[in-house]
Amino acid sequence: MSTSAPPTHAPVTEDFAAVDRTIRDRLASRVPLVQTIGTYIVESGGKRVRPLLTLLSARALGYSGDRHIVLAALIEFMHTSTLLHDDVVDESKLRRGRATANDTWGNAPSVLVGDFLYSRSFQMMVDVGSMRIMAILSNATSTIAEGEVLQLTNIGNADISEADYFETIQGKTAMLFEAASHTGAVVAEATPEQEGALQRYGRYLGLAFQLIDDLLDYQGDADTMGKNVGDDLAEGKPTLPLIHAMAIGTAEQAGLIREAISEGGLSRLQEVLEIVHSCGALDYTRQRAEQMVDLALSELAVLPPSPYRDSLEILAHQAVDRHA
């Protein structure tokens, strides 16, 4: 086992290597552009947190087979397909510090390769051979799509509530985290209590990740985040820092943010940044993320002590301690 593996990955280094091999093998296509774009996005430097969740969840429950390898790889394919589609919808030019696939090859190839990866993930579900896992993941894909559409319909909507926001990020982000840890438990034949706990762990972890992503949009930078500060504002996305700032700020501040959301663009970015910093909206967003992490950690009590459970704990803490 490699000593250079991050603490979260160390207990499953060999599993992770097997997942990487499976991903490369399953990217094979008779159409060269499919493989080119698929390889480009899969190897773009992501942390692969979702497949890691599957591996750790299964191993934490004593699983000793190998079906979790294909399961983890197909979950990464599902995630990658959503990235391709998201970047087209958002007209993004930068992801993780690199040009997006749509910026490099165009929208149509990116969408179609995203479709290929989704389809390939369902082929791999058949290989896993579990109707329960297929049910969980097919439900997840529908929920994720609904979350993305919900976010799209709220572009420019300054009237969205905090509850509406959480419904959106539960669908578009937390659902795949939840499915990753949940299916890891299912493949390990967990008890109902353990299965439910790992399902909820993934959900809370996913919510924490998205909350920090939305916070970093107002205090990060392109070098550390791989995207530009204010991208969400430019797209007219009403995320929690803005929602909370409108709720607790002065009428003048709330009005300015409402206009910025409605108009989109970056003409009001500096003023919005000053408001979300001065009124405590970023601190509030971080506090909400920390609450999600605490909930996630509490779910791990059903697992026996092991290096895998330790990694799940570290992963939860890292969700709020990151800068990208």
C-alpha positions as CSV (number, residue, x, y, z in Angstrom):
1,M,0.0,0.0,0.0
2,S,1.4,3.4,-1.0
3,T,2.5,5.6,1.8
4,S,1.8,8.7,-0.4
5,A,-2.0,8.0,-0.4
6,P,-4.1,10.7,1.3
7,P,-5.3,9.6,4.8
8,T,-8.8,9.2,3.5
9,H,-7.7,6.9,0.7
10,A,-4.9,4.9,2.5
11,P,-7.1,2.0,3.7
12,V,-8.5,1.4,0.2
13,T,-5.4,2.2,-1.9
14,E,-5.5,-1.1,-3.8
15,D,-9.3,-0.9,-4.3
16,F,-8.8,2.6,-5.7
17,A,-6.2,1.4,-8.1
18,A,-8.7,-1.2,-9.3
19,V,-11.4,1.4,-9.7
20,D,-9.0,3.5,-11.9
21,R,-8.3,0.4,-14.0
22,T,-12.0,-0.3,-14.4
23,I,-12.7,3.3,-15.4
24,R,-10.0,3.2,-18.1
25,D,-11.3,-0.1,-19.4
26,R,-14.9,1.0,-19.5
27,L,-14.1,4.2,-21.2
28,A,-13.2,2.2,-24.3
29,S,-15.4,3.1,-27.3
30,R,-15.3,2.4,-31.0
31,V,-15.8,6.1,-31.5
32,P,-12.5,7.9,-30.7
33,L,-14.1,11.2,-29.7
34,V,-16.1,9.5,-27.0
35,Q,-13.0,8.0,-25.4
36,T,-11.0,11.3,-25.9
37,I,-13.6,13.5,-24.1
38,G,-14.4,10.8,-21.5
39,T,-10.8,10.4,-20.6
40,Y,-10.2,14.2,-20.5
41,I,-13.0,14.8,-18.0
42,V,-12.4,11.7,-15.9
43,E,-8.7,12.5,-15.5
44,S,-9.2,16.2,-14.9
45,G,-7.9,16.1,-11.3
46,G,-11.1,15.5,-9.3
47,K,-10.8,13.9,-5.9
48,R,-13.2,11.1,-6.7
49,V,-14.9,11.5,-3.3
50,R,-18.1,9.6,-4.4
51,P,-16.4,6.4,-5.5
52,L,-14.2,6.7,-2.3
53,L,-17.4,6.7,-0.3
54,T,-18.6,3.5,-1.9
55,L,-15.3,1.7,-1.2
56,L,-15.0,2.9,2.4
57,S,-18.7,2.2,3.2
58,A,-18.4,-1.4,1.9
59,R,-15.1,-2.1,3.6
60,A,-16.2,-0.5,6.9
61,L,-18.9,-3.2,7.0
62,G,-16.4,-6.0,6.4
63,Y,-17.1,-6.6,2.7
64,S,-14.4,-8.8,1.2
65,G,-15.7,-9.3,-2.4
66,D,-15.0,-7.2,-5.5
67,R,-18.4,-5.9,-6.7
68,H,-17.8,-2.6,-4.9
69,I,-15.0,-1.9,-7.5
70,V,-17.4,-1.8,-10.5
71,L,-20.0,0.0,-8.3
72,A,-17.5,2.7,-7.4
73,A,-16.4,3.1,-11.0
74,L,-19.9,3.4,-12.3
75,I,-20.7,6.1,-9.7
76,E,-17.8,8.1,-11.0
77,F,-19.2,7.7,-14.5
78,M,-22.5,9.0,-13.3
79,H,-20.8,12.0,-11.6
80,T,-18.7,12.7,-14.7
81,S,-21.7,12.7,-17.0
82,T,-23.4,15.3,-14.7
83,L,-20.3,17.5,-14.9
84,L,-20.3,17.4,-18.7
85,H,-24.0,18.4,-18.8
86,D,-23.7,21.0,-16.1
87,D,-20.8,22.8,-17.9
88,V,-22.9,23.0,-21.0
89,V,-26.0,24.3,-19.1
90,D,-23.9,26.8,-17.2
91,E,-21.8,27.8,-20.3
92,S,-18.7,27.2,-18.1
93,K,-15.2,27.6,-19.6
94,L,-13.2,26.5,-16.6
95,R,-13.4,23.5,-14.2
96,R,-10.7,22.5,-11.8
97,G,-8.4,25.0,-13.4
98,R,-8.7,23.4,-16.9
99,A,-10.8,24.3,-20.0
100,T,-14.1,22.5,-19.9
101,A,-14.9,19.9,-22.4
102,N,-17.6,22.1,-24.0
103,D,-15.1,24.9,-24.3
104,T,-12.7,22.6,-26.0
105,W,-14.9,20.4,-28.2
106,G,-18.2,22.2,-28.2
107,N,-21.6,21.7,-26.6
108,A,-23.0,18.9,-28.7
109,P,-20.1,16.4,-28.3
110,S,-20.0,17.2,-24.5
111,V,-23.7,16.4,-24.1
112,L,-23.5,13.3,-26.1
113,V,-20.5,11.9,-24.3
114,G,-22.3,12.7,-21.1
115,D,-25.1,10.5,-22.3
116,F,-22.7,7.8,-23.2
117,L,-21.2,7.8,-19.7
118,Y,-24.7,7.6,-18.1
119,S,-25.6,4.7,-20.4
120,R,-22.3,3.0,-19.7
121,S,-22.9,3.3,-15.9
122,F,-26.2,1.5,-16.3
123,Q,-24.5,-1.3,-18.2
124,M,-22.1,-1.6,-15.3
125,M,-25.1,-1.7,-12.8
126,V,-26.1,-4.9,-14.6
127,D,-22.7,-6.3,-13.9
128,V,-23.0,-5.6,-10.2
129,G,-26.1,-7.8,-10.3
130,S,-28.3,-6.3,-7.6
131,M,-31.8,-5.1,-8.2
132,R,-31.7,-3.1,-5.0
133,I,-28.6,-1.2,-6.1
134,M,-30.1,-0.6,-9.5
135,A,-33.3,0.8,-7.9
136,I,-31.3,3.1,-5.6
137,L,-29.1,4.4,-8.5
138,S,-31.9,4.8,-11.0
139,N,-33.9,6.8,-8.4
140,A,-30.8,8.8,-7.8
141,T,-30.4,9.7,-11.5
142,S,-34.0,11.0,-11.6
143,T,-33.6,13.0,-8.4
144,I,-30.3,14.5,-9.7
145,A,-31.9,15.6,-12.9
146,E,-34.9,17.1,-11.0
147,G,-32.4,19.0,-8.8
148,E,-30.6,20.4,-11.9
149,V,-33.9,21.5,-13.4
150,L,-35.0,23.0,-10.2
151,Q,-31.8,25.0,-10.0
152,L,-32.3,26.1,-13.6
153,T,-35.8,27.3,-12.9
154,N,-34.5,29.4,-10.0
155,I,-31.9,31.2,-12.0
156,G,-32.5,34.9,-11.4
157,N,-35.1,34.2,-8.7
158,A,-34.3,36.3,-5.7
159,D,-37.4,35.0,-3.8
160,I,-36.1,31.5,-3.2
161,S,-36.2,30.5,0.5
162,E,-33.5,28.7,2.5
163,A,-35.7,25.6,2.4
164,D,-36.0,25.8,-1.4
165,Y,-32.2,26.1,-1.6
166,F,-31.7,23.0,0.5
167,E,-34.2,21.0,-1.6
168,T,-32.2,22.0,-4.7
169,I,-28.8,21.0,-3.4
170,Q,-30.2,17.8,-1.9
171,G,-31.2,16.8,-5.4
172,K,-28.4,18.1,-7.5
173,T,-25.4,17.3,-5.2
174,A,-26.2,15.4,-2.0
175,M,-28.2,12.7,-3.8
176,L,-25.2,11.1,-5.5
177,F,-23.1,11.2,-2.3
178,E,-26.1,9.5,-0.5
179,A,-26.3,6.9,-3.3
180,A,-22.6,6.2,-3.1
181,S,-22.5,5.4,0.6
182,H,-25.9,3.7,0.5
183,T,-25.0,1.3,-2.3
184,G,-21.7,0.6,-0.6
185,A,-23.7,-0.6,2.4
186,V,-26.1,-2.6,0.3
187,V,-23.3,-4.5,-1.5
188,A,-21.9,-5.4,1.9
189,E,-25.3,-6.7,3.0
190,A,-25.5,-4.3,5.9
191,T,-28.1,-4.4,8.6
192,P,-31.1,-2.1,8.0
193,E,-29.7,0.2,10.8
194,Q,-26.2,0.3,9.2
195,E,-27.7,0.8,5.7
196,G,-29.8,3.7,6.9
197,A,-27.0,5.3,8.8
198,L,-24.6,5.2,5.8
199,Q,-27.3,6.6,3.5
200,R,-27.8,9.5,5.8
201,Y,-24.0,10.0,6.3
202,G,-23.7,10.4,2.5
203,R,-26.6,12.8,2.4
204,Y,-25.2,15.1,5.1
205,L,-21.7,14.9,3.6
206,G,-23.0,16.0,0.2
207,L,-24.9,18.9,1.7
208,A,-21.8,20.0,3.5
209,F,-19.7,19.9,0.3
210,Q,-22.2,22.0,-1.6
211,L,-22.5,24.5,1.1
212,I,-18.8,25.0,1.2
213,D,-18.7,25.2,-2.6
214,D,-21.3,28.0,-2.5
215,L,-19.3,29.8,0.3
216,L,-16.1,29.5,-1.7
217,D,-17.7,31.2,-4.7
218,Y,-17.5,34.4,-2.6
219,Q,-14.2,34.0,-1.0
220,G,-12.0,31.8,-3.1
221,D,-10.0,32.6,-6.3
222,A,-9.5,30.9,-9.7
223,D,-6.1,29.6,-8.8
224,T,-7.3,27.6,-5.8
225,M,-10.8,26.8,-6.9
226,G,-10.4,26.2,-10.6
227,K,-13.2,28.7,-11.3
228,N,-13.7,32.4,-10.9
229,V,-15.0,34.1,-7.8
230,G,-18.6,35.2,-8.5
231,D,-19.4,32.6,-11.1
232,D,-22.6,31.7,-9.3
233,L,-23.6,35.4,-9.1
234,A,-22.8,35.8,-12.8
235,E,-25.2,33.0,-13.6
236,G,-27.9,34.5,-11.3
237,K,-27.8,31.6,-8.9
238,P,-29.4,32.4,-5.5
239,T,-27.2,30.4,-3.1
240,L,-27.2,30.4,0.7
241,P,-24.7,33.3,1.2
242,L,-27.0,35.5,-0.8
243,I,-30.3,34.2,0.6
244,H,-29.1,34.7,4.2
245,A,-27.6,38.2,3.4
246,M,-31.0,39.3,2.0
247,A,-32.7,37.9,5.1
248,I,-30.6,39.7,7.7
249,G,-29.1,42.7,5.8
250,T,-30.6,46.1,5.5
251,A,-33.4,46.8,3.1
252,E,-30.9,48.6,0.9
253,Q,-28.5,45.6,1.0
254,A,-31.2,43.1,0.3
255,G,-32.4,45.3,-2.7
256,L,-29.0,45.4,-4.2
257,I,-28.5,41.6,-3.9
258,R,-32.0,41.1,-5.4
259,E,-31.0,43.2,-8.4
260,A,-27.7,41.4,-8.8
261,I,-29.4,38.0,-8.8
262,S,-32.2,39.1,-11.2
263,E,-29.7,40.8,-13.6
264,G,-26.9,38.2,-13.5
265,G,-23.5,39.3,-14.6
266,L,-20.7,40.7,-12.4
267,S,-21.4,44.4,-12.5
268,R,-22.4,44.3,-8.8
269,L,-19.9,41.7,-7.6
270,Q,-17.8,43.9,-5.5
271,E,-20.8,45.4,-3.7
272,V,-22.2,41.9,-3.1
273,L,-18.9,40.6,-1.8
274,E,-18.8,43.5,0.7
275,I,-22.3,42.7,1.9
276,V,-21.9,38.9,2.3
277,H,-18.7,39.5,4.2
278,S,-19.9,42.3,6.5
279,C,-23.3,40.8,7.4
280,G,-22.0,37.4,8.4
281,A,-23.6,35.4,5.6
282,L,-20.4,33.5,4.9
283,D,-20.0,32.6,8.5
284,Y,-23.6,31.4,8.6
285,T,-23.1,29.3,5.5
286,R,-20.0,27.7,7.1
287,Q,-21.9,27.0,10.3
288,R,-24.7,25.3,8.4
289,A,-22.0,23.1,6.7
290,E,-20.5,22.3,10.1
291,Q,-23.9,21.2,11.3
292,M,-24.2,18.8,8.4
293,V,-20.8,17.4,9.2
294,D,-21.8,16.9,12.8
295,L,-24.9,15.0,11.6
296,A,-22.8,12.9,9.3
297,L,-20.3,12.0,12.0
298,S,-23.1,10.9,14.4
299,E,-24.3,8.4,11.8
300,L,-20.9,6.5,11.9
301,A,-21.6,5.3,15.4
302,V,-23.2,2.2,14.0
303,L,-19.9,1.1,12.4
304,P,-17.3,-1.0,14.2
305,P,-14.0,0.7,14.8
306,S,-11.7,0.4,11.7
307,P,-9.4,2.4,9.5
308,Y,-12.3,2.6,7.0
309,R,-14.5,4.3,9.6
310,D,-11.6,6.6,10.5
311,S,-11.3,7.6,6.8
312,L,-15.1,8.4,6.7
313,E,-14.6,10.6,9.8
314,I,-11.6,12.4,8.2
315,L,-13.6,12.9,5.0
316,A,-16.4,14.6,6.8
317,H,-14.0,17.0,8.5
318,Q,-12.3,17.7,5.2
319,A,-15.6,18.7,3.7
320,V,-15.5,22.0,5.7
321,D,-11.7,22.4,5.9
322,R,-11.1,22.8,2.1
323,H,-10.3,25.8,-0.1
324,A,-11.2,24.2,-3.4
